[in-house]
Amino acid sequence: MSKLTFPDMTSDASAIGSFIASFIASVTLAEWSVLAGIVTALVTCAANVAYMRRKDAREQRQAELAEREAMARLERGCK
């Protein structure tokens, strides 16, 4: 395993930078629109999943509370 030298690291970084720059330059407006739509859909999906988990947890707590309340009423009614 050889050590990376400074010139090796800078050439790798410039190669990556030139790849990114050429990719950005080659993408058309229509492709940017598609990418924006995909990103928006993924963010919306993630937000929906997070919201539904919170909603499910809240409804679970409410159901448990209602069950405890009903049991307490039954116990009070039997005595």
C-alpha positions, -999 to 999 in steps of 0.1 A, spaced: 0 0 0 16 32 -11 12 66 6 -6 93 -13 16 123 -20 4 159 -23 6 159 -61 -15 127 -62 -41 141 -40 -43 174 -59 -46 156 -93 -74 134 -79 -92 165 -65 -89 183 -99 -101 152 -117 -131 150 -95 -137 188 -98 -135 187 -136 -159 157 -137 -184 176 -116 -180 207 -137 -185 189 -170 -215 170 -156 -232 202 -145 -224 219 -178 -238 190 -198 -271 188 -180 -300 206 -199 -328 226 -184 -352 197 -189 -329 173 -171 -325 198 -142 -363 199 -140 -365 161 -138 -338 161 -111 -357 188 -92 -389 168 -94 -372 136 -82 -356 155 -52 -389 171 -44 -407 137 -45 -381 122 -22 -382 150 3 -420 149 3 -419 111 8 -395 114 37 -416 142 53 -447 121 50 -431 90 65 -419 111 95 -453 127 99 -471 93 97 -448 78 124 -455 107 147 -493 104 140 -492 67 146 -474 71 179 -498 98 190 -528 77 181 -513 47 199 -509 68 231 -545 80 228 -558 45 224 -539 33 254 -552 62 275 -588 55 263 -583 18 273 -570 27 307 -598 52 312 -624 26 302 -609 0 326 -610 26 354 -646 34 347 -655 -4 347 -637 -9 380 -655 21 396 -688 9 383 -684 -27 397 -677 -15 433 
